[in-house]
Amino acid sequence: MTGWSNGVYGAALPQLYLEVAHRDLSVKLGHFFTLLGYQVVPATGNFFYSQPFTFNFGEAFTHTGALATYAASERVEVYAGYTLGWDTGFAQLNGGSNFLGGAKAQLSDQLSLTYITTWGNLGWIGSGYSHSLVADWQINENWEYVLQTDLDSTTYTGYGGTGYNAIGINQYLYHTLNAQFKAGGRFEWWRANSVSHFAFTAGLNWLPIPNVRLRPELRYQWIAGSSNPIGIPNNTWILGIDGIVSI
């Protein structure tokens, strides 16, 4: 968003939209978070401190446009809208003009499946198609498993090729130990322009008091082969921790 810059850094409004609803239909108009993927933009909505490759390199963060949500039944929601590409403010970057939509189905009390797609002129990442498919299985009170797969095929040339073709598979497993502690693991495979990237992350969420959450984690990432066109640290251990205070 131009006009908000302050030196190297800039300011932005993460969301600014109007939402209207009637019965089973609601419509957002403005600037809002994407539906793509499993991880979300606000840090408070994620278990892990770090983000997977798919989130950083293969999914939009925000959109500007219109998005309709229709509750087709108690277990099915349908989404359809038009946006000005990926990660735009209220300006149409590189002629961005694309469809955003999909559906979420609650297949059972424990299992949900969500498919979200964007296609058209996606702005900074070029023209093409992308989708994310997320299955969330609440195995029982203590165990949860999530499978996510992403696919991107665009004309973008910034990842070491004449276009951008990527696929990713992320798996998450969580175990609630008690009211204060929850453990989690994440395994990632992300293949972009014929280069495969892998990462395994193990983490813990600790609530010493109800409004404070600490997120320590240990991550190891590696790349298959010698090619590394975008310079991701290879064969690297990363230890991270942050804290979230809710007011």
C-alpha positions as CSV (number, residue, x, y, z in Angstrom):
1,M,0.0,0.0,0.0
2,T,1.7,3.2,-1.1
3,G,1.8,6.4,0.9
4,W,2.4,4.6,4.3
5,S,6.1,4.2,4.0
6,N,8.6,5.2,6.7
7,G,12.1,4.5,5.4
8,V,12.7,0.8,4.8
9,Y,9.6,-0.1,6.7
10,G,6.0,0.6,5.9
11,A,2.7,0.5,7.7
12,A,-0.4,-1.4,6.6
13,L,-3.8,-2.3,7.8
14,P,-4.0,-6.1,8.0
15,Q,-7.8,-6.0,7.5
16,L,-10.2,-3.3,6.6
17,Y,-13.5,-4.5,5.2
18,L,-17.3,-4.2,5.4
19,E,-19.3,-7.3,5.9
20,V,-23.0,-7.7,5.2
21,A,-25.2,-10.7,5.8
22,H,-28.7,-12.0,5.2
23,R,-29.7,-15.4,6.4
24,D,-27.2,-18.0,5.1
25,L,-25.2,-15.5,2.9
26,S,-22.5,-13.1,4.0
27,V,-20.3,-10.8,1.8
28,K,-17.0,-9.1,2.7
29,L,-16.0,-6.0,0.8
30,G,-12.5,-4.6,1.3
31,H,-9.2,-5.9,2.5
32,F,-9.1,-9.2,4.3
33,F,-7.0,-12.3,5.3
34,T,-6.7,-15.1,2.8
35,L,-8.6,-18.4,3.0
36,L,-5.6,-20.3,1.5
37,G,-3.7,-22.8,3.6
38,Y,-3.9,-24.0,7.2
39,Q,-1.6,-21.5,8.9
40,V,-3.1,-18.0,9.5
41,V,-1.6,-14.6,9.3
42,P,-2.1,-13.5,13.0
43,A,0.6,-15.2,15.1
44,T,-1.9,-15.9,17.9
45,G,-3.8,-18.3,15.6
46,N,-0.9,-20.7,15.1
47,F,0.6,-23.4,17.3
48,F,4.2,-23.0,16.0
49,Y,6.4,-20.0,16.2
50,S,7.9,-20.6,12.7
51,Q,5.9,-20.9,9.4
52,P,6.1,-23.6,6.8
53,F,7.6,-23.1,3.3
54,T,4.2,-23.2,1.7
55,F,3.0,-20.3,3.8
56,N,6.1,-18.2,3.1
57,F,6.5,-18.9,-0.6
58,G,3.2,-20.4,-2.0
59,E,0.2,-18.7,-0.4
60,A,-1.3,-15.2,-0.3
61,F,-1.5,-13.4,3.0
62,T,-4.3,-11.0,2.2
63,H,-6.7,-10.0,-0.6
64,T,-8.6,-6.9,-1.6
65,G,-12.0,-7.4,-3.2
66,A,-15.2,-9.1,-2.5
67,L,-15.8,-12.6,-1.0
68,A,-19.2,-14.3,-0.5
69,T,-19.7,-17.1,2.0
70,Y,-22.8,-19.3,1.8
71,A,-23.9,-21.8,4.4
72,A,-25.3,-24.5,2.0
73,S,-26.1,-26.7,5.0
74,E,-25.1,-27.2,8.6
75,R,-22.0,-29.0,7.4
76,V,-21.1,-27.2,4.2
77,E,-19.9,-23.7,3.5
78,V,-19.2,-22.4,-0.1
79,Y,-16.9,-19.4,-0.9
80,A,-16.7,-17.3,-4.1
81,G,-15.3,-13.9,-4.8
82,Y,-13.1,-11.6,-6.9
83,T,-9.9,-10.0,-5.7
84,L,-7.1,-7.8,-7.0
85,G,-4.4,-10.5,-6.9
86,W,-2.3,-11.6,-3.9
87,D,-1.2,-9.3,-1.1
88,T,-2.5,-6.0,-2.5
89,G,-3.8,-3.0,-0.7
90,F,-6.4,-0.8,-2.4
91,A,-4.3,-0.6,-5.6
92,Q,-4.3,-3.1,-8.4
93,L,-0.7,-4.4,-8.4
94,N,0.5,-5.6,-11.8
95,G,-3.1,-5.8,-13.0
96,G,-4.1,-8.4,-10.5
97,S,-7.6,-9.8,-11.2
98,N,-8.5,-13.3,-9.9
99,F,-11.1,-15.7,-8.6
100,L,-11.0,-16.7,-4.9
101,G,-13.2,-19.5,-3.7
102,G,-13.8,-23.0,-2.6
103,A,-15.7,-24.9,0.0
104,K,-15.5,-26.4,3.5
105,A,-17.2,-29.7,4.5
106,Q,-17.6,-31.1,8.0
107,L,-17.5,-34.7,6.9
108,S,-18.1,-35.9,10.5
109,D,-18.0,-34.6,14.0
110,Q,-14.2,-35.2,14.0
111,L,-13.2,-34.7,10.4
112,S,-13.3,-31.5,8.1
113,L,-12.1,-30.9,4.6
114,T,-11.4,-27.5,3.1
115,Y,-10.5,-26.7,-0.5
116,I,-9.6,-23.1,-1.5
117,T,-8.4,-21.9,-4.9
118,T,-7.2,-18.8,-6.6
119,W,-6.8,-18.4,-10.4
120,G,-6.3,-15.7,-12.9
121,N,-3.9,-12.8,-12.7
122,L,-2.5,-13.1,-9.2
123,G,-0.5,-9.9,-9.3
124,W,3.1,-10.1,-8.0
125,I,3.3,-13.8,-8.4
126,G,2.1,-13.8,-12.0
127,S,-0.8,-15.4,-13.8
128,G,-1.9,-18.9,-13.1
129,Y,-3.6,-21.3,-10.6
130,S,-3.2,-22.2,-7.0
131,H,-5.0,-24.3,-4.4
132,S,-4.8,-25.6,-0.9
133,L,-6.5,-28.7,0.5
134,V,-6.7,-29.2,4.3
135,A,-8.0,-32.2,6.2
136,D,-8.4,-31.7,10.0
137,W,-9.0,-34.9,12.0
138,Q,-9.8,-34.5,15.7
139,I,-8.9,-38.1,16.6
140,N,-10.0,-37.8,20.2
141,E,-9.9,-35.3,23.1
142,N,-6.1,-35.4,23.2
143,W,-4.9,-36.0,19.7
144,E,-5.4,-34.0,16.4
145,Y,-3.9,-34.7,13.0
146,V,-3.8,-32.2,10.1
147,L,-2.8,-32.9,6.5
148,Q,-2.3,-29.9,4.1
149,T,-1.3,-30.0,0.4
150,D,-0.7,-26.9,-1.8
151,L,-0.3,-26.6,-5.5
152,D,1.0,-23.5,-7.4
153,S,1.5,-23.0,-11.1
154,T,2.2,-19.4,-12.2
155,T,4.3,-17.3,-14.6
156,Y,6.4,-15.9,-11.7
157,T,10.2,-16.1,-12.4
158,G,11.6,-15.2,-9.0
159,Y,12.3,-18.8,-7.8
160,G,15.0,-19.7,-10.2
161,G,13.0,-20.7,-13.3
162,T,11.0,-19.5,-16.3
163,G,7.8,-20.0,-14.2
164,Y,6.8,-21.1,-10.7
165,N,5.6,-24.6,-10.3
166,A,5.4,-25.9,-6.7
167,I,3.7,-28.6,-4.6
168,G,3.8,-28.9,-0.9
169,I,2.6,-31.4,1.7
170,N,2.5,-30.5,5.4
171,Q,1.6,-32.9,8.2
172,Y,0.8,-31.8,11.8
173,L,0.2,-33.9,14.9
174,Y,-0.8,-32.4,18.2
175,H,-1.2,-33.9,21.7
176,T,-2.8,-32.1,24.5
177,L,-1.0,-33.1,27.7
178,N,-3.1,-31.1,30.1
179,A,-4.7,-27.7,30.5
180,Q,-1.2,-26.0,30.5
181,F,0.8,-28.0,28.0
182,K,0.3,-29.1,24.3
183,A,2.9,-30.7,22.2
184,G,3.1,-30.7,18.4
185,G,5.1,-31.9,15.5
186,R,5.2,-30.7,11.8
187,F,6.8,-32.4,8.8
188,E,7.1,-30.5,5.5
189,W,7.9,-31.3,2.0
190,W,7.9,-28.4,-0.5
191,R,9.1,-28.9,-4.1
192,A,9.5,-25.7,-6.1
193,N,10.8,-25.8,-9.7
194,S,12.3,-29.3,-9.2
195,V,14.0,-28.6,-5.9
196,S,12.8,-30.4,-2.8
197,H,12.9,-28.8,0.6
198,F,12.2,-30.6,3.8
199,A,11.7,-29.5,7.4
200,F,10.8,-31.1,10.7
201,T,9.6,-29.0,13.7
202,A,8.8,-30.1,17.2
203,G,7.3,-27.6,19.6
204,L,5.4,-27.0,22.8
205,N,2.7,-24.5,23.9
206,W,2.8,-23.7,27.6
207,L,0.2,-21.6,29.3
208,P,1.7,-20.7,32.7
209,I,-1.4,-18.5,33.3
210,P,-4.5,-18.4,31.1
211,N,-3.6,-15.2,29.1
212,V,0.1,-16.0,28.5
213,R,1.3,-18.6,26.0
214,L,5.0,-19.5,25.4
215,R,5.9,-21.3,22.2
216,P,9.4,-22.9,22.2
217,E,10.3,-25.1,19.2
218,L,13.2,-26.8,17.5
219,R,13.3,-27.0,13.7
220,Y,15.6,-28.8,11.3
221,Q,15.5,-28.1,7.6
222,W,17.4,-29.5,4.6
223,I,17.4,-29.5,0.8
224,A,17.6,-32.5,-1.5
225,G,20.5,-31.9,-4.0
226,S,22.9,-29.1,-4.5
227,S,20.5,-26.5,-6.2
228,N,19.2,-23.8,-3.9
229,P,18.0,-20.9,-6.1
230,I,16.3,-18.9,-3.4
231,G,19.0,-19.3,-0.7
232,I,17.1,-21.2,2.0
233,P,19.5,-22.2,4.8
234,N,20.4,-25.8,4.3
235,N,21.1,-28.6,6.8
236,T,20.3,-26.1,9.6
237,W,19.0,-26.5,13.2
238,I,16.9,-23.5,14.3
239,L,15.8,-23.0,17.9
240,G,13.1,-20.4,18.5
241,I,10.7,-19.2,21.2
242,D,8.2,-16.4,21.5
243,G,5.6,-15.4,24.0
244,I,2.0,-14.2,23.4
245,V,0.1,-12.1,26.0
246,S,-3.6,-11.9,25.4
247,I,-5.4,-8.8,27.0
